[in-house]
Amino acid sequence: MGNRIKGRTKKKSIKAAVHSGSSQAQKLSRMGKVRKRHHAGLDATFIGRAKVLKKLQISLRDFRRLCILKGVYPRQPKKAPKNKKGQVFYHIKDVKALAHEPLLDKFREFRAFMKKVRKSANRNEKDEARRKEPLAPKYTLHHLVRERYPRFADALGDLDDALCLIHLFACLPSDGKIKSGITRKAQQLAASWGAYCSVTGSITKSFISVKGVYLEADIMTSGQAVPVRWVTPHNFTQHIPEGVDFRVMLTFFEFYETLLGFVLFKLYGEMGVRYPLPTVASGGGGESNVSSATLHPTLGGKATSVLAANLSALQFALNDAAKGNSAADAVKDALQSNDGGNDGGNDASDEVNRKAVRAQKKKQRELMQSIDEALKGVEEDGDDNEDDDDEDDFVDEDEDQVPIAAPLREALEAIDDSATSINENGNIVITSPDAQKRHQLFHNMTFFLSREVPRGYLELIVLSYGGKVGWEGQDSPILMDDSSITHHVVDRPKLLPSYGALPKSREYIQPQWILDCANFNFILPVQKYGVGHELPPHLSPWVDDTEEGYVPKYKEEIEKIRNGEMLDETDADNVDSGAVKAIIKDDEVSEGDDSASDEDAESTADESEQDAESEEEDDAVAERKAIKKKQTEDEEAAELAKALMSKKAARLYGRMQHGIAQKQAVVDNLHKKRREIESTREKSKDGKTFQKMKVERLKKERREKEDKYAETGGSMKKKRRQN
């Protein structure tokens, strides 16, 4: 107790705080570090758009362009502050990447340049403003493509949006918002892509919808097929809506144009063809093997299609590549011209140039040394049998030559011989075994497209599957009255009278036949696709029937045709089932009267047949009972297992069963609709369909209700308003 007096309360101790005399390390270990504002947490990780604009010192318009080109998008924090709901946030790492982007300096230079131009224009110095126009800062997006897509497979994986946007701009009209140069460039890019897909047979799937024509191509890279899917708009007059911000779309188009140029350069290079093609690059001028008849009117030619012009130019390029290695020839020509230029003079300036060239060549040899070491195992053994004197001479000569053997050998080895093939015309085509099979579908078939048929996607699909195409036009390779035409594509309710003078060896079909044959990879009968006939359902090739649990009837019919099975004539010809049943019943009655005299002679045979049928029925009943018993046992086992589950597992199992039940309900609904459609095709004795009988019945019921309601003094008919 000490000096404490009994009965008095203990006084509070007057001492300093525990941490008052503590050192800095003791305070940090006991209470933690005091965090500064904007240095940790949400404020340090995410930044609002206003702060980003202030940090980068650019306008909102340039910031949007920079984000689209760089691939930076807003991010939503997991726990957004309560007072900052609805605000757009960007990650601090993305902002730092934008701050070091070279395009940011170009945007600032362009803004300063425009100030000078506006200053001259305000002073009414129009000549000075025109003089400054060619001096505007220019930039390229090549480094952004290499940065965002380090591998070729990455670029192919992101090519879907690029192709959709480019095909969209190729169909838009040129007005104040969209310039004609952009539309022309989009058409050239789309045609170059279509020319590659058609020559290599890359198109695998196609589908016509309300939005447009969906196409899918398998592009081979590193031994693997990468699927690329895009949408081609219908060839209608496009009306540009007012609520679309075309500045954003043009920024995307600017980047996708560069991306697709990289991809096409790689794909055309694998075929041994230089990209861009002469159709696009020369514009009708310069030395080119392409005649003016194959050039598009925008390039000074007479062709009616950009795709046809690119196909023609690609065929010329492939023919040149088949004669020799264009890449090797270009390298040799460059070396010969370089050597000739070095040997031409003896002046001091030439000597300085030679020394600079030798220094550059030495750097190139050092760079290619690693590649040479990697390819030592590929080199032939004959190079190792050279003498020492020859080696010394080779070293002396090598100082004046560029070591092109290693990179050229690497480029040639990159093209696999198994992936190349030669067609009938001797053109080199890089293709895969699957593409070769697809290329044989329309082999030895010639299609002629009428003027009302859209040429773009039909020409692409037919050429991709090995067929030949002609159309109504001056640049068509096939005339309308050519006897080699096997299929004439018409999209009219009936044939024109002038078609009667054409050869009778051709089939007149609707465009859907081409797409269905390509999707099923099988030549379908043309009876259902004739001119004026009601077309069968156009099935999507991207629907997995096994996963959906429902197989359409038309697909079942196609599988039967492919397997060589006979189709049901009643389904194919829509025969009157009621009349058939009545005829069968009358035939049975007449046959019963005729066979009454022979009944005694065949009684023993009928009894034996009845005994056999009764035994089969007993076996079937026993089998159904066994199946029912097994189902009951399985249900009991499932209920028992569910009872032994935990609450969490039972809830998860219930959700799974709910999803399965929803999926089954969709399948049952499809089967129900199918039965209703099939029932409407049947007819009664009066020749009326069930659908028509249903409509008449509903109208009759409606009239009866109106009559009953009219007896009460009212009327169910709507009264017209009197103005």
Buried (B, 14 or more C-beta within 10 A) or exposed (E): EEEEEEEEEEEEEEEEEEEEEBEEEEBEEEEEEEEEEEEEEEBEEBBBBEBBBEEBEBEEEBBBBBBBBBBBEBEEEEEBEEEEEEBBBBBBEBBEBBEEBEBBEBBBBBEEBEEEBEEBBEEEBEEBBEEBEEEEBEBEBEEBBEEBBEEBEEBBEBBBEBBBBBBBBBBBEEEEBBEEEBBBBBBBBBBBBBBBBBBBBBBBBBBBEEEBBBBBBBBBBEEEBBBBBBBBBBBEEEEEEEEEEBEEBBBBBBBBBBBBBBBBEBBBBBBBBBBBBBBBBBBBEEEBEBEEEBBBEBBEBBBBBBBBBBBBBBBBBBBBBBEEBBBEEEBEEEEEEBEEEBEEEEEEEBEEBBEEBEEEBEEBBEEBEEBBEEBEEEEEEEEEEEEEEEEEEEEEEEEBBBBBBBBBBBBEEEBEEEBBBEBEEEBBBBBBEBBEEBBEBBEEBBBBBBEEBBBBBBBBBBBBBBBBBBBBBEBBEBEBEBEBBBBBBBBBEEBEEEBEEBEEEBBBBBBBBBBBBBBBBEEBEBEBBBBEEEEBEEBEBEEEEEEEBBEBEBBEBBEEBEEEEEEEEEEEEEBBBEEEEEEEEEEEEEEEEEEEEEEEEEEEEEEEEEEEEEEEEEEEEEEEEEEEEEEEEEEEEEEEEEEEEEEEEBEEBEEEEEEEEEBEEEEEEBEEEEEEEEEBBBBEEEEEBBBBBBEEEEEEEEEEEEEEEEEEEEEEEEEEEEE
